[in-house]
Amino acid sequence: MPAEIQIKGLCFSSSLDALRGIRGAEAQRALEARASPDLRDTLTGLVRGDWYPVARYRELHALAQEVTGEGRELARQIGYLGTLADFNSVYGALAFALAPRTVIAMAPRVFGAYYRPADMYVVEARAGYTHTRWANCHGFDANVWQDVLGGCVAIVEVSGGAAVELELVAGGRDGDAHAEALFHWH
């Protein structure tokens, strides 16, 4: 069995900021209070540029749902809002200057900067449509996949896409190390 991937610390801080933004500081405090010692250590000593086990990110999403009473849609919201914040601060000018399909074509490189050693492939990118595939995402669960998919929707919107529709056509469930999705927009 391949080792689980690692995830950049920025993902944790962006996700906590998103949770706090949509469900308030109380939800974040409740999550931190229920965190395992490993996750608590990660959150206490978090370095945005360091790498952490994806297991801790799975726990973060599970706890977010536990403390809010919400389901997997919360993971997608967190991924969406966290990516919006990251792109507006880090990649904002670039994203606004390029068409959605161009930004999506760059997505595998960006994905590799946040998840290692996972792979993302753009199978096809054209005006209003992208077919994307992920592989070797060992340790992902359905929540992490929803986070990633929400982030992809945010990237398309930041670069000018409107009315983004997402269709997960393969994988993306608990235990799946792969996924495939189609994105349509105006």
ChimeraX commands (.cxc) that place a marker at each C-alpha (Angstrom):
marker #1 position 0.00,0.00,0.00 radius 0.5
marker #1 position 1.48,3.38,-1.00 radius 0.5
marker #1 position 2.11,5.92,1.74 radius 0.5
marker #1 position -0.46,8.62,2.26 radius 0.5
marker #1 position 0.28,11.96,0.73 radius 0.5
marker #1 position 1.25,15.10,2.54 radius 0.5
marker #1 position -0.55,18.41,2.45 radius 0.5
marker #1 position 0.78,21.96,2.74 radius 0.5
marker #1 position 0.15,23.80,6.00 radius 0.5
marker #1 position -1.55,26.61,4.10 radius 0.5
marker #1 position -4.49,24.27,3.50 radius 0.5
marker #1 position -5.06,23.95,7.26 radius 0.5
marker #1 position -4.94,27.69,7.92 radius 0.5
marker #1 position -7.18,28.48,4.93 radius 0.5
marker #1 position -9.69,25.84,6.01 radius 0.5
marker #1 position -9.83,27.12,9.59 radius 0.5
marker #1 position -10.27,30.68,8.30 radius 0.5
marker #1 position -13.11,29.49,6.05 radius 0.5
marker #1 position -14.79,27.56,8.86 radius 0.5
marker #1 position -14.55,30.57,11.16 radius 0.5
marker #1 position -15.91,32.81,8.40 radius 0.5
marker #1 position -19.00,30.71,7.70 radius 0.5
marker #1 position -19.74,29.15,11.11 radius 0.5
marker #1 position -18.03,31.54,13.55 radius 0.5
marker #1 position -15.15,31.42,15.98 radius 0.5
marker #1 position -17.13,29.10,18.28 radius 0.5
marker #1 position -17.07,26.34,15.64 radius 0.5
marker #1 position -13.31,26.71,15.28 radius 0.5
marker #1 position -12.81,26.59,19.07 radius 0.5
marker #1 position -15.03,23.50,19.33 radius 0.5
marker #1 position -13.04,21.79,16.56 radius 0.5
marker #1 position -9.72,22.59,18.25 radius 0.5
marker #1 position -11.04,21.32,21.60 radius 0.5
marker #1 position -11.96,17.94,20.07 radius 0.5
marker #1 position -8.79,17.57,18.00 radius 0.5
marker #1 position -6.50,14.60,18.53 radius 0.5
marker #1 position -3.07,15.37,20.00 radius 0.5
marker #1 position -1.55,15.09,16.49 radius 0.5
marker #1 position -4.00,17.55,14.94 radius 0.5
marker #1 position -3.74,19.85,17.96 radius 0.5
marker #1 position 0.07,19.88,17.59 radius 0.5
marker #1 position -0.30,20.64,13.88 radius 0.5
marker #1 position -2.69,23.52,14.48 radius 0.5
marker #1 position -0.67,24.96,17.37 radius 0.5
marker #1 position 2.67,24.90,15.57 radius 0.5
marker #1 position 1.34,25.33,12.04 radius 0.5
marker #1 position 3.82,26.57,9.45 radius 0.5
marker #1 position 1.98,27.41,6.25 radius 0.5
marker #1 position 4.86,26.24,4.04 radius 0.5
marker #1 position 5.51,22.94,5.84 radius 0.5
marker #1 position 4.08,19.54,4.91 radius 0.5
marker #1 position 1.69,17.52,7.12 radius 0.5
marker #1 position 0.02,14.10,6.83 radius 0.5
marker #1 position -3.28,14.15,4.98 radius 0.5
marker #1 position -4.75,12.10,7.87 radius 0.5
marker #1 position -4.77,15.30,9.94 radius 0.5
marker #1 position -6.65,17.12,7.20 radius 0.5
marker #1 position -9.22,14.32,7.08 radius 0.5
marker #1 position -9.64,14.74,10.83 radius 0.5
marker #1 position -10.05,18.50,10.49 radius 0.5
marker #1 position -12.93,18.04,8.03 radius 0.5
marker #1 position -14.57,15.29,10.10 radius 0.5
marker #1 position -14.43,17.47,13.21 radius 0.5
marker #1 position -15.78,20.50,11.32 radius 0.5
marker #1 position -18.82,18.42,10.36 radius 0.5
marker #1 position -19.14,17.00,13.87 radius 0.5
marker #1 position -19.14,20.39,15.60 radius 0.5
marker #1 position -21.52,22.00,13.10 radius 0.5
marker #1 position -23.82,19.03,12.55 radius 0.5
marker #1 position -23.39,19.44,8.79 radius 0.5
marker #1 position -22.51,16.98,6.06 radius 0.5
marker #1 position -20.00,16.73,3.22 radius 0.5
marker #1 position -21.24,19.92,1.60 radius 0.5
marker #1 position -19.39,21.75,4.39 radius 0.5
marker #1 position -16.09,20.30,3.12 radius 0.5
marker #1 position -16.85,21.66,-0.36 radius 0.5
marker #1 position -17.75,25.08,1.10 radius 0.5
marker #1 position -14.52,25.15,3.11 radius 0.5
marker #1 position -12.46,24.23,0.05 radius 0.5
marker #1 position -14.27,26.81,-2.04 radius 0.5
marker #1 position -13.88,29.67,0.44 radius 0.5
marker #1 position -10.33,28.75,1.40 radius 0.5
marker #1 position -9.29,28.71,-2.25 radius 0.5
marker #1 position -11.04,32.02,-2.93 radius 0.5
marker #1 position -9.05,33.61,-0.11 radius 0.5
marker #1 position -5.78,32.03,-1.25 radius 0.5
marker #1 position -6.28,33.02,-4.87 radius 0.5
marker #1 position -7.32,36.55,-4.03 radius 0.5
marker #1 position -4.17,37.05,-1.98 radius 0.5
marker #1 position -1.56,34.92,-3.78 radius 0.5
marker #1 position -2.68,34.38,-7.38 radius 0.5
marker #1 position -5.40,37.01,-7.71 radius 0.5
marker #1 position -3.89,39.28,-10.34 radius 0.5
marker #1 position -2.86,36.31,-12.46 radius 0.5
marker #1 position -6.26,34.62,-12.24 radius 0.5
marker #1 position -8.17,37.76,-13.17 radius 0.5
marker #1 position -5.95,38.29,-16.21 radius 0.5
marker #1 position -6.40,34.79,-17.67 radius 0.5
marker #1 position -9.36,32.83,-19.02 radius 0.5
marker #1 position -10.72,30.01,-16.85 radius 0.5
marker #1 position -9.47,27.29,-19.19 radius 0.5
marker #1 position -5.95,28.77,-19.06 radius 0.5
marker #1 position -6.00,28.90,-15.26 radius 0.5
marker #1 position -7.29,25.32,-15.15 radius 0.5
marker #1 position -4.50,24.24,-17.51 radius 0.5
marker #1 position -2.05,25.55,-14.87 radius 0.5
marker #1 position -3.92,23.76,-12.07 radius 0.5
marker #1 position -1.76,20.59,-12.02 radius 0.5
marker #1 position 1.28,22.65,-11.09 radius 0.5
marker #1 position -0.67,24.51,-8.39 radius 0.5
marker #1 position -2.15,21.24,-7.08 radius 0.5
marker #1 position 1.37,19.79,-6.80 radius 0.5
marker #1 position 2.37,22.76,-4.65 radius 0.5
marker #1 position -0.27,21.80,-2.06 radius 0.5
marker #1 position -0.41,17.98,-2.23 radius 0.5
marker #1 position 2.54,15.60,-2.62 radius 0.5
marker #1 position 3.16,13.16,-4.22 radius 0.5
marker #1 position -0.28,13.36,-5.83 radius 0.5
marker #1 position -1.05,13.97,-9.50 radius 0.5
marker #1 position -3.59,16.10,-11.33 radius 0.5
marker #1 position -4.13,16.01,-15.09 radius 0.5
marker #1 position -6.17,18.25,-17.33 radius 0.5
marker #1 position -7.54,15.85,-19.92 radius 0.5
marker #1 position -9.25,18.58,-21.93 radius 0.5
marker #1 position -9.69,22.33,-21.52 radius 0.5
marker #1 position -11.71,24.52,-23.84 radius 0.5
marker #1 position -14.01,27.50,-23.50 radius 0.5
marker #1 position -16.64,26.68,-20.89 radius 0.5
marker #1 position -15.42,23.13,-20.22 radius 0.5
marker #1 position -12.65,21.23,-18.48 radius 0.5
marker #1 position -12.18,17.49,-17.93 radius 0.5
marker #1 position -9.84,16.87,-14.99 radius 0.5
marker #1 position -8.37,13.71,-13.49 radius 0.5
marker #1 position -6.50,13.10,-10.22 radius 0.5
marker #1 position -4.37,10.07,-9.33 radius 0.5
marker #1 position -2.12,8.84,-6.54 radius 0.5
marker #1 position -4.06,10.77,-3.89 radius 0.5
marker #1 position -3.50,8.10,-1.26 radius 0.5
marker #1 position -5.23,8.91,2.00 radius 0.5
marker #1 position -7.97,11.13,0.57 radius 0.5
marker #1 position -11.49,10.56,1.79 radius 0.5
marker #1 position -14.75,11.97,0.43 radius 0.5
marker #1 position -14.32,15.14,2.51 radius 0.5
marker #1 position -10.86,15.90,1.14 radius 0.5
marker #1 position -12.17,15.28,-2.37 radius 0.5
marker #1 position -15.06,17.67,-1.75 radius 0.5
marker #1 position -12.57,20.25,-0.48 radius 0.5
marker #1 position -10.47,19.88,-3.66 radius 0.5
marker #1 position -13.54,20.05,-5.92 radius 0.5
marker #1 position -14.83,23.15,-4.14 radius 0.5
marker #1 position -11.43,24.72,-4.66 radius 0.5
marker #1 position -11.57,23.97,-8.37 radius 0.5
marker #1 position -14.97,25.67,-8.66 radius 0.5
marker #1 position -13.51,28.72,-6.90 radius 0.5
marker #1 position -10.56,28.84,-9.32 radius 0.5
marker #1 position -12.87,28.82,-12.34 radius 0.5
marker #1 position -14.98,31.61,-10.81 radius 0.5
marker #1 position -11.98,33.74,-9.82 radius 0.5
marker #1 position -10.77,33.60,-13.41 radius 0.5
marker #1 position -14.11,34.77,-14.79 radius 0.5
marker #1 position -16.22,31.63,-15.14 radius 0.5
marker #1 position -19.87,31.96,-14.12 radius 0.5
marker #1 position -22.55,29.43,-13.23 radius 0.5
marker #1 position -19.95,26.68,-12.70 radius 0.5
marker #1 position -21.39,23.17,-12.75 radius 0.5
marker #1 position -19.41,20.20,-11.49 radius 0.5
marker #1 position -19.94,16.56,-12.38 radius 0.5
marker #1 position -17.90,13.96,-10.53 radius 0.5
marker #1 position -17.70,11.06,-13.01 radius 0.5
marker #1 position -15.32,8.65,-11.23 radius 0.5
marker #1 position -13.76,8.14,-7.82 radius 0.5
marker #1 position -13.77,10.90,-5.24 radius 0.5
marker #1 position -15.21,8.73,-2.47 radius 0.5
marker #1 position -13.84,7.47,0.84 radius 0.5
marker #1 position -10.63,5.57,0.19 radius 0.5
marker #1 position -10.39,6.51,-3.50 radius 0.5
marker #1 position -6.90,7.59,-4.56 radius 0.5
marker #1 position -8.33,8.89,-7.83 radius 0.5
marker #1 position -11.13,11.07,-9.13 radius 0.5
marker #1 position -12.34,12.44,-12.42 radius 0.5
marker #1 position -14.56,15.49,-12.84 radius 0.5
marker #1 position -16.11,17.62,-15.56 radius 0.5
marker #1 position -16.54,21.36,-15.08 radius 0.5
marker #1 position -18.91,23.45,-17.22 radius 0.5
marker #1 position -19.30,27.24,-17.00 radius 0.5
marker #1 position -20.46,30.32,-18.88 radius 0.5
marker link #1:1,2 radius 0.2
marker link #1:2,3 radius 0.2
marker link #1:3,4 radius 0.2
marker link #1:4,5 radius 0.2
marker link #1:5,6 radius 0.2
marker link #1:6,7 radius 0.2
marker link #1:7,8 radius 0.2
marker link #1:8,9 radius 0.2
marker link #1:9,10 radius 0.2
marker link #1:10,11 radius 0.2
marker link #1:11,12 radius 0.2
marker link #1:12,13 radius 0.2
marker link #1:13,14 radius 0.2
marker link #1:14,15 radius 0.2
marker link #1:15,16 radius 0.2
marker link #1:16,17 radius 0.2
marker link #1:17,18 radius 0.2
marker link #1:18,19 radius 0.2
marker link #1:19,20 radius 0.2
marker link #1:20,21 radius 0.2
marker link #1:21,22 radius 0.2
marker link #1:22,23 radius 0.2
marker link #1:23,24 radius 0.2
marker link #1:24,25 radius 0.2
marker link #1:25,26 radius 0.2
marker link #1:26,27 radius 0.2
marker link #1:27,28 radius 0.2
marker link #1:28,29 radius 0.2
marker link #1:29,30 radius 0.2
marker link #1:30,31 radius 0.2
marker link #1:31,32 radius 0.2
marker link #1:32,33 radius 0.2
marker link #1:33,34 radius 0.2
marker link #1:34,35 radius 0.2
marker link #1:35,36 radius 0.2
marker link #1:36,37 radius 0.2
marker link #1:37,38 radius 0.2
marker link #1:38,39 radius 0.2
marker link #1:39,40 radius 0.2
marker link #1:40,41 radius 0.2
marker link #1:41,42 radius 0.2
marker link #1:42,43 radius 0.2
marker link #1:43,44 radius 0.2
marker link #1:44,45 radius 0.2
marker link #1:45,46 radius 0.2
marker link #1:46,47 radius 0.2
marker link #1:47,48 radius 0.2
marker link #1:48,49 radius 0.2
marker link #1:49,50 radius 0.2
marker link #1:50,51 radius 0.2
marker link #1:51,52 radius 0.2
marker link #1:52,53 radius 0.2
marker link #1:53,54 radius 0.2
marker link #1:54,55 radius 0.2
marker link #1:55,56 radius 0.2
marker link #1:56,57 radius 0.2
marker link #1:57,58 radius 0.2
marker link #1:58,59 radius 0.2
marker link #1:59,60 radius 0.2
marker link #1:60,61 radius 0.2
marker link #1:61,62 radius 0.2
marker link #1:62,63 radius 0.2
marker link #1:63,64 radius 0.2
marker link #1:64,65 radius 0.2
marker link #1:65,66 radius 0.2
marker link #1:66,67 radius 0.2
marker link #1:67,68 radius 0.2
marker link #1:68,69 radius 0.2
marker link #1:69,70 radius 0.2
marker link #1:70,71 radius 0.2
marker link #1:71,72 radius 0.2
marker link #1:72,73 radius 0.2
marker link #1:73,74 radius 0.2
marker link #1:74,75 radius 0.2
marker link #1:75,76 radius 0.2
marker link #1:76,77 radius 0.2
marker link #1:77,78 radius 0.2
marker link #1:78,79 radius 0.2
marker link #1:79,80 radius 0.2
marker link #1:80,81 radius 0.2
marker link #1:81,82 radius 0.2
marker link #1:82,83 radius 0.2
marker link #1:83,84 radius 0.2
marker link #1:84,85 radius 0.2
marker link #1:85,86 radius 0.2
marker link #1:86,87 radius 0.2
marker link #1:87,88 radius 0.2
marker link #1:88,89 radius 0.2
marker link #1:89,90 radius 0.2
marker link #1:90,91 radius 0.2
marker link #1:91,92 radius 0.2
marker link #1:92,93 radius 0.2
marker link #1:93,94 radius 0.2
marker link #1:94,95 radius 0.2
marker link #1:95,96 radius 0.2
marker link #1:96,97 radius 0.2
marker link #1:97,98 radius 0.2
marker link #1:98,99 radius 0.2
marker link #1:99,100 radius 0.2
marker link #1:100,101 radius 0.2
marker link #1:101,102 radius 0.2
marker link #1:102,103 radius 0.2
marker link #1:103,104 radius 0.2
marker link #1:104,105 radius 0.2
marker link #1:105,106 radius 0.2
marker link #1:106,107 radius 0.2
marker link #1:107,108 radius 0.2
marker link #1:108,109 radius 0.2
marker link #1:109,110 radius 0.2
marker link #1:110,111 radius 0.2
marker link #1:111,112 radius 0.2
marker link #1:112,113 radius 0.2
marker link #1:113,114 radius 0.2
marker link #1:114,115 radius 0.2
marker link #1:115,116 radius 0.2
marker link #1:116,117 radius 0.2
marker link #1:117,118 radius 0.2
marker link #1:118,119 radius 0.2
marker link #1:119,120 radius 0.2
marker link #1:120,121 radius 0.2
marker link #1:121,122 radius 0.2
marker link #1:122,123 radius 0.2
marker link #1:123,124 radius 0.2
marker link #1:124,125 radius 0.2
marker link #1:125,126 radius 0.2
marker link #1:126,127 radius 0.2
marker link #1:127,128 radius 0.2
marker link #1:128,129 radius 0.2
marker link #1:129,130 radius 0.2
marker link #1:130,131 radius 0.2
marker link #1:131,132 radius 0.2
marker link #1:132,133 radius 0.2
marker link #1:133,134 radius 0.2
marker link #1:134,135 radius 0.2
marker link #1:135,136 radius 0.2
marker link #1:136,137 radius 0.2
marker link #1:137,138 radius 0.2
marker link #1:138,139 radius 0.2
marker link #1:139,140 radius 0.2
marker link #1:140,141 radius 0.2
marker link #1:141,142 radius 0.2
marker link #1:142,143 radius 0.2
marker link #1:143,144 radius 0.2
marker link #1:144,145 radius 0.2
marker link #1:145,146 radius 0.2
marker link #1:146,147 radius 0.2
marker link #1:147,148 radius 0.2
marker link #1:148,149 radius 0.2
marker link #1:149,150 radius 0.2
marker link #1:150,151 radius 0.2
marker link #1:151,152 radius 0.2
marker link #1:152,153 radius 0.2
marker link #1:153,154 radius 0.2
marker link #1:154,155 radius 0.2
marker link #1:155,156 radius 0.2
marker link #1:156,157 radius 0.2
marker link #1:157,158 radius 0.2
marker link #1:158,159 radius 0.2
marker link #1:159,160 radius 0.2
marker link #1:160,161 radius 0.2
marker link #1:161,162 radius 0.2
marker link #1:162,163 radius 0.2
marker link #1:163,164 radius 0.2
marker link #1:164,165 radius 0.2
marker link #1:165,166 radius 0.2
marker link #1:166,167 radius 0.2
marker link #1:167,168 radius 0.2
marker link #1:168,169 radius 0.2
marker link #1:169,170 radius 0.2
marker link #1:170,171 radius 0.2
marker link #1:171,172 radius 0.2
marker link #1:172,173 radius 0.2
marker link #1:173,174 radius 0.2
marker link #1:174,175 radius 0.2
marker link #1:175,176 radius 0.2
marker link #1:176,177 radius 0.2
marker link #1:177,178 radius 0.2
marker link #1:178,179 radius 0.2
marker link #1:179,180 radius 0.2
marker link #1:180,181 radius 0.2
marker link #1:181,182 radius 0.2
marker link #1:182,183 radius 0.2
marker link #1:183,184 radius 0.2
marker link #1:184,185 radius 0.2
marker link #1:185,186 radius 0.2
view
